[in-house]
Amino acid sequence: MPAGTLYRGREGMWSWVAHRVTGVLIFFFLFVHVLDTALVRVSPEAYDDVVATYKTPIVNVMEYGLVAAILFHALNGLRVIAVDFWSKGPRYQKQMLWTVVGVWVVLMAGAFYPVLQHTLRTLFGS
């Protein structure tokens, strides 16, 4: 293989992979959300049972993961737009990625208690 043609898995590749993975996870969440919402027309009792399972600590942790996926996907999408449409974007793509990661970490830390407060109170008391 000629030199320079092998992608070595740097930050750009991992950003690309994470963007695709988060996009697929968000798609599956939306698919399940549409199905469980449609369940109310079929059987309101079954819908109530499904919604009751959503109030468990495991699902609450999954909700935090959903927030993480949506937030990363949105921030990285803005970075991709900047890389594609800003003339200096490709030159600064690595710095923009680390900025996205930094902002994502700060926002996820801020979302920790608001999203997980039900689970934290259930596990550790109020």
Z-matrix of the N, CA and C atoms (Angstrom, degrees):
N
C 1 1.453
C 2 1.529 1 108.20
N 3 1.312 2 118.02 1 131.44
C 4 1.464 3 120.44 2 -179.16
C 5 1.527 4 111.29 3 -63.61
N 6 1.319 5 115.01 4 150.74
C 7 1.458 6 120.68 5 -179.82
C 8 1.525 7 110.34 6 -61.05
N 9 1.331 8 115.01 7 141.50
C 10 1.452 9 120.10 8 176.49
C 11 1.518 10 114.69 9 87.45
N 12 1.336 11 118.47 10 -0.78
C 13 1.463 12 119.58 11 -179.12
C 14 1.520 13 112.38 12 -100.68
N 15 1.321 14 118.20 13 -10.94
C 16 1.456 15 120.85 14 -178.31
C 17 1.524 16 109.41 15 -93.68
N 18 1.324 17 115.01 16 121.58
C 19 1.451 18 119.00 17 179.07
C 20 1.517 19 107.89 18 -78.95
N 21 1.298 20 117.22 19 122.95
C 22 1.451 21 121.96 20 -169.74
C 23 1.529 22 114.85 21 -94.42
N 24 1.309 23 118.52 22 12.48
C 25 1.448 24 119.99 23 173.93
C 26 1.510 25 114.56 24 74.77
N 27 1.292 26 117.45 25 39.57
C 28 1.455 27 120.92 26 178.53
C 29 1.530 28 109.64 27 -79.49
N 30 1.312 29 116.17 28 -167.54
C 31 1.462 30 121.58 29 -175.51
C 32 1.528 31 112.56 30 -56.68
N 33 1.309 32 116.85 31 -38.72
C 34 1.460 33 120.46 32 -179.21
C 35 1.512 34 112.88 33 -60.48
N 36 1.339 35 116.74 34 -40.59
C 37 1.453 36 119.72 35 179.47
C 38 1.520 37 110.79 36 -66.87
N 39 1.335 38 116.96 37 -44.44
C 40 1.461 39 119.96 38 -178.07
C 41 1.523 40 110.69 39 -66.98
N 42 1.320 41 116.77 40 -33.86
C 43 1.464 42 120.45 41 174.66
C 44 1.524 43 110.01 42 -64.04
N 45 1.313 44 117.08 43 -43.27
C 46 1.461 45 122.52 44 178.52
C 47 1.523 46 110.28 45 -61.13
N 48 1.332 47 116.94 46 -46.92
C 49 1.468 48 121.54 47 -179.98
C 50 1.524 49 110.21 48 -62.61
N 51 1.338 50 117.09 49 -47.83
C 52 1.465 51 120.76 50 -178.64
C 53 1.528 52 110.97 51 -62.36
N 54 1.324 53 116.95 52 -36.72
C 55 1.463 54 120.12 53 179.41
C 56 1.525 55 109.96 54 -64.88
N 57 1.317 56 117.43 55 -41.85
C 58 1.474 57 120.61 56 179.73
C 59 1.523 58 110.94 57 -69.34
N 60 1.323 59 117.11 58 -43.42
C 61 1.474 60 120.52 59 -179.08
C 62 1.523 61 110.26 60 -62.96
N 63 1.339 62 117.30 61 -46.46
C 64 1.461 63 119.09 62 179.69
C 65 1.523 64 110.98 63 -64.58
N 66 1.307 65 117.59 64 -36.29
C 67 1.465 66 120.29 65 176.98
C 68 1.521 67 112.04 66 -62.40
N 69 1.324 68 117.23 67 -42.85
C 70 1.466 69 121.12 68 178.79
C 71 1.531 70 110.36 69 -66.74
N 72 1.326 71 117.63 70 -42.24
C 73 1.468 72 120.53 71 178.35
C 74 1.524 73 111.29 72 -61.72
N 75 1.315 74 117.20 73 -42.25
C 76 1.462 75 121.00 74 178.54
C 77 1.523 76 110.15 75 -64.79
N 78 1.333 77 117.10 76 -40.19
C 79 1.465 78 120.55 77 177.81
C 80 1.530 79 110.56 78 -59.87
N 81 1.337 80 117.25 79 -46.53
C 82 1.468 81 119.73 80 -178.96
C 83 1.523 82 111.46 81 -66.13
N 84 1.336 83 117.89 82 -35.94
C 85 1.454 84 119.43 83 175.29
C 86 1.531 85 109.92 84 -61.04
N 87 1.335 86 116.51 85 -47.13
C 88 1.465 87 119.65 86 -179.33
C 89 1.528 88 111.26 87 -62.02
N 90 1.328 89 117.00 88 -38.03
C 91 1.458 90 121.48 89 177.89
C 92 1.523 91 110.64 90 -61.20
N 93 1.337 92 117.13 91 -48.86
C 94 1.470 93 121.77 92 179.13
C 95 1.526 94 110.17 93 -64.61
N 96 1.325 95 116.83 94 -39.86
C 97 1.462 96 120.58 95 -179.75
C 98 1.533 97 110.94 96 -62.18
N 99 1.310 98 117.61 97 -42.43
C 100 1.465 99 120.40 98 178.11
C 101 1.528 100 109.87 99 -64.90
N 102 1.333 101 117.26 100 -41.96
C 103 1.467 102 119.98 101 179.46
C 104 1.519 103 111.92 102 -63.91
N 105 1.346 104 117.23 103 -46.10
C 106 1.461 105 117.47 104 -177.52
C 107 1.526 106 111.82 105 -70.81
N 108 1.314 107 118.15 106 -29.80
C 109 1.461 108 120.11 107 176.02
C 110 1.526 109 110.42 108 -70.60
N 111 1.320 110 117.06 109 -36.75
C 112 1.460 111 120.70 110 177.69
C 113 1.528 112 111.28 111 -67.58
N 114 1.308 113 116.71 112 -22.60
C 115 1.465 114 120.99 113 -179.64
C 116 1.522 115 111.93 114 -62.12
N 117 1.320 116 118.23 115 -26.13
C 118 1.458 117 121.03 116 -179.25
C 119 1.530 118 111.28 117 -62.33
N 120 1.326 119 117.44 118 -29.29
C 121 1.469 120 120.72 119 178.27
C 122 1.527 121 111.44 120 -76.55
N 123 1.327 122 117.19 121 -29.44
C 124 1.457 123 121.36 122 -177.62
C 125 1.524 124 110.46 123 -82.11
N 126 1.340 125 115.58 124 -50.08
C 127 1.459 126 120.20 125 -176.68
C 128 1.526 127 109.55 126 -153.17
N 129 1.309 128 117.73 127 101.98
C 130 1.466 129 119.69 128 179.40
C 131 1.534 130 113.11 129 -58.28
N 132 1.328 131 117.30 130 -31.95
C 133 1.473 132 120.33 131 178.58
C 134 1.531 133 110.64 132 -67.47
N 135 1.317 134 116.35 133 -42.64
C 136 1.467 135 120.16 134 177.75
C 137 1.526 136 109.96 135 -65.08
N 138 1.313 137 116.75 136 -38.58
C 139 1.467 138 120.52 137 177.16
C 140 1.526 139 110.00 138 -61.25
N 141 1.333 140 116.95 139 -44.22
C 142 1.470 141 120.44 140 178.75
C 143 1.525 142 111.07 141 -61.84
N 144 1.337 143 117.02 142 -38.30
C 145 1.469 144 120.55 143 177.64
C 146 1.525 145 111.49 144 -64.30
N 147 1.324 146 116.12 145 -42.81
C 148 1.467 147 120.41 146 178.99
C 149 1.523 148 110.37 147 -63.88
N 150 1.315 149 117.02 148 -45.42
C 151 1.458 150 120.96 149 179.69
C 152 1.527 151 110.49 150 -62.91
N 153 1.320 152 117.78 151 -34.29
C 154 1.466 153 120.75 152 177.36
C 155 1.526 154 111.03 153 -64.02
N 156 1.316 155 117.75 154 -35.74
C 157 1.468 156 119.28 155 178.26
C 158 1.520 157 111.33 156 -68.96
N 159 1.336 158 116.63 157 -24.60
C 160 1.464 159 119.91 158 179.24
C 161 1.525 160 112.29 159 -70.36
N 162 1.316 161 117.27 160 -12.81
C 163 1.459 162 120.74 161 -178.26
C 164 1.529 163 112.25 162 -92.88
N 165 1.323 164 117.55 163 12.15
C 166 1.462 165 121.48 164 179.40
C 167 1.525 166 110.10 165 -86.50
N 168 1.337 167 117.13 166 155.56
C 169 1.473 168 120.01 167 179.51
C 170 1.525 169 113.86 168 -58.56
N 171 1.323 170 117.62 169 -36.84
C 172 1.469 171 119.77 170 -178.83
C 173 1.525 172 110.64 171 -63.30
N 174 1.323 173 116.75 172 -44.60
C 175 1.462 174 120.29 173 179.59
C 176 1.526 175 109.87 174 -67.55
N 177 1.332 176 117.43 175 -34.49
C 178 1.460 177 120.24 176 177.87
C 179 1.531 178 111.16 177 -63.56
N 180 1.317 179 116.90 178 -39.42
C 181 1.467 180 120.22 179 176.08
C 182 1.538 181 109.65 180 -66.00
N 183 1.332 182 116.55 181 -37.10
C 184 1.457 183 119.83 182 176.46
C 185 1.536 184 110.75 183 -65.25
N 186 1.338 185 117.29 184 -34.27
C 187 1.464 186 120.46 185 175.60
C 188 1.525 187 110.74 186 -63.07
N 189 1.323 188 116.49 187 -39.04
C 190 1.466 189 119.97 188 176.97
C 191 1.535 190 109.51 189 -63.40
N 192 1.330 191 116.61 190 -39.43
C 193 1.458 192 120.70 191 175.08
C 194 1.523 193 111.69 192 -63.07
N 195 1.328 194 116.59 193 -37.01
C 196 1.462 195 120.45 194 176.87
C 197 1.525 196 110.67 195 -64.50
N 198 1.334 197 116.38 196 -43.27
C 199 1.468 198 119.92 197 176.49
C 200 1.531 199 109.44 198 -59.29
N 201 1.333 200 116.40 199 -43.31
C 202 1.465 201 120.35 200 179.67
C 203 1.527 202 110.87 201 -61.48
N 204 1.329 203 117.04 202 -44.06
C 205 1.463 204 120.82 203 -179.10
C 206 1.526 205 111.16 204 -65.09
N 207 1.324 206 117.14 205 -46.34
C 208 1.469 207 120.28 206 -178.65
C 209 1.520 208 110.57 207 -63.69
N 210 1.332 209 115.90 208 -44.14
C 211 1.456 210 120.03 209 -177.81
C 212 1.529 211 111.57 210 -64.72
N 213 1.337 212 117.18 211 -45.52
C 214 1.465 213 119.03 212 178.25
C 215 1.524 214 110.69 213 -63.52
N 216 1.328 215 116.15 214 -44.56
C 217 1.462 216 119.85 215 -177.67
C 218 1.529 217 110.30 216 -60.72
N 219 1.323 218 116.74 217 -42.01
C 220 1.472 219 120.20 218 -179.83
C 221 1.524 220 111.39 219 -67.33
N 222 1.326 221 117.22 220 -48.08
C 223 1.466 222 120.05 221 -178.69
C 224 1.525 223 111.37 222 -64.65
N 225 1.320 224 116.49 223 -43.31
C 226 1.457 225 119.34 224 179.27
C 227 1.525 226 111.03 225 -67.85
N 228 1.330 227 117.06 226 -32.18
C 229 1.462 228 120.23 227 175.62
C 230 1.519 229 111.67 228 -62.63
N 231 1.330 230 116.44 229 -39.29
C 232 1.466 231 119.80 230 175.64
C 233 1.531 232 110.59 231 -64.11
N 234 1.339 233 116.14 232 -38.03
C 235 1.464 234 120.24 233 177.70
C 236 1.530 235 110.05 234 -64.46
N 237 1.319 236 117.16 235 -42.73
C 238 1.463 237 121.17 236 179.03
C 239 1.531 238 110.28 237 -62.08
N 240 1.333 239 116.79 238 -41.69
C 241 1.464 240 120.08 239 176.95
C 242 1.523 241 110.14 240 -60.35
N 243 1.339 242 116.82 241 -44.16
C 244 1.467 243 120.34 242 179.54
C 245 1.526 244 111.08 243 -63.33
N 246 1.314 245 117.79 244 -41.55
C 247 1.466 246 120.72 245 179.00
C 248 1.526 247 110.20 246 -63.76
N 249 1.331 248 116.69 247 -40.20
C 250 1.468 249 119.98 248 -176.72
C 251 1.528 250 113.95 249 -75.66
N 252 1.329 251 117.41 250 -36.24
C 253 1.457 252 119.38 251 -170.05
C 254 1.526 253 115.44 252 -112.06
N 255 1.313 254 118.34 253 -7.25
C 256 1.455 255 121.87 254 177.83
C 257 1.524 256 107.03 255 -101.08
N 258 1.312 257 117.55 256 130.23
C 259 1.464 258 120.24 257 -174.48
C 260 1.533 259 112.10 258 -60.79
N 261 1.324 260 118.25 259 -29.76
C 262 1.466 261 120.91 260 178.79
C 263 1.530 262 112.28 261 -95.13
N 264 1.320 263 117.11 262 3.32
C 265 1.456 264 121.53 263 -176.89
C 266 1.519 265 115.06 264 -55.88
N 267 1.334 266 118.75 265 -50.10
C 268 1.464 267 118.78 266 -179.73
C 269 1.533 268 112.80 267 -60.91
N 270 1.306 269 116.71 268 -32.53
C 271 1.467 270 119.95 269 -179.74
C 272 1.538 271 111.23 270 -68.02
N 273 1.329 272 116.59 271 -32.73
C 274 1.468 273 120.81 272 -175.50
C 275 1.525 274 113.18 273 -108.46
N 276 1.324 275 117.54 274 15.84
C 277 1.459 276 119.21 275 -174.91
C 278 1.527 277 112.80 276 -61.82
N 279 1.330 278 118.09 277 -37.48
C 280 1.461 279 120.14 278 -179.77
C 281 1.532 280 110.91 279 -66.95
N 282 1.321 281 117.67 280 -43.89
C 283 1.459 282 121.31 281 178.55
C 284 1.531 283 110.71 282 -64.29
N 285 1.338 284 115.75 283 -39.03
C 286 1.469 285 119.04 284 178.07
C 287 1.527 286 111.09 285 -65.82
N 288 1.341 287 117.21 286 -36.15
C 289 1.459 288 119.39 287 177.59
C 290 1.526 289 110.56 288 -63.04
N 291 1.323 290 117.35 289 -45.77
C 292 1.468 291 119.44 290 -179.57
C 293 1.517 292 111.17 291 -67.47
N 294 1.326 293 117.63 292 -29.94
C 295 1.464 294 120.74 293 173.71
C 296 1.523 295 110.03 294 -66.32
N 297 1.332 296 116.72 295 -43.93
C 298 1.468 297 121.37 296 177.03
C 299 1.521 298 110.10 297 -58.92
N 300 1.322 299 117.19 298 -46.11
C 301 1.465 300 120.65 299 -179.62
C 302 1.528 301 110.48 300 -62.82
N 303 1.330 302 117.27 301 -42.09
C 304 1.457 303 120.52 302 179.21
C 305 1.519 304 112.32 303 -63.85
N 306 1.325 305 116.81 304 -46.22
C 307 1.467 306 120.74 305 178.39
C 308 1.523 307 109.71 306 -63.67
N 309 1.324 308 117.33 307 -40.65
C 310 1.470 309 122.04 308 178.96
C 311 1.524 310 110.73 309 -60.77
N 312 1.318 311 117.82 310 -45.84
C 313 1.466 312 121.30 311 179.87
C 314 1.531 313 110.65 312 -61.59
N 315 1.324 314 116.45 313 -45.27
C 316 1.473 315 120.24 314 179.89
C 317 1.534 316 110.41 315 -62.29
N 318 1.323 317 117.44 316 -45.78
C 319 1.466 318 120.46 317 -179.42
C 320 1.524 319 111.70 318 -67.51
N 321 1.333 320 117.29 319 -36.72
C 322 1.466 321 119.67 320 177.73
C 323 1.528 322 111.22 321 -68.06
N 324 1.318 323 116.87 322 -36.07
C 325 1.465 324 119.69 323 175.85
C 326 1.525 325 109.58 324 -64.32
N 327 1.326 326 116.71 325 -40.83
C 328 1.456 327 120.45 326 177.47
C 329 1.513 328 113.62 327 -67.97
N 330 1.317 329 117.80 328 -27.67
C 331 1.467 330 121.72 329 179.88
C 332 1.525 331 112.65 330 -85.47
N 333 1.328 332 117.46 331 -10.16
C 334 1.467 333 120.79 332 -173.44
C 335 1.526 334 111.98 333 -55.13
N 336 1.319 335 117.48 334 -59.00
C 337 1.466 336 119.16 335 -176.57
C 338 1.525 337 113.07 336 -71.04
N 339 1.336 338 120.14 337 -45.04
C 340 1.466 339 117.93 338 179.56
C 341 1.529 340 113.95 339 -57.75
N 342 1.311 341 117.50 340 -36.79
C 343 1.463 342 119.81 341 -178.85
C 344 1.525 343 111.42 342 -80.84
N 345 1.322 344 117.23 343 -39.65
C 346 1.466 345 121.03 344 -173.08
C 347 1.524 346 114.29 345 -99.65
N 348 1.330 347 118.83 346 9.72
C 349 1.459 348 119.35 347 -175.15
C 350 1.523 349 112.77 348 -61.06
N 351 1.335 350 118.36 349 -36.50
C 352 1.468 351 120.57 350 178.72
C 353 1.528 352 110.70 351 -61.89
N 354 1.314 353 116.63 352 -46.30
C 355 1.465 354 120.81 353 179.66
C 356 1.519 355 111.32 354 -66.47
N 357 1.312 356 117.13 355 -43.02
C 358 1.468 357 120.04 356 179.47
C 359 1.521 358 111.08 357 -62.27
N 360 1.317 359 116.86 358 -40.44
C 361 1.473 360 119.83 359 177.54
C 362 1.524 361 111.60 360 -69.55
N 363 1.315 362 117.13 361 -35.07
C 364 1.465 363 120.55 362 178.70
C 365 1.533 364 110.43 363 -67.36
N 366 1.316 365 116.30 364 -44.12
C 367 1.466 366 120.27 365 -177.12
C 368 1.530 367 114.24 366 -78.15
N 369 1.345 368 116.67 367 -37.42
C 370 1.459 369 120.09 368 -172.57
C 371 1.509 370 114.27 369 -115.05
N 372 1.316 371 118.54 370 2.02
C 373 1.460 372 121.88 371 -178.21
C 374 1.513 373 111.42 372 82.83
N 375 1.343 374 114.66 373 166.57
C 376 1.473 375 116.96 374 -177.59
C 377 1.489 376 113.84 375 -93.61
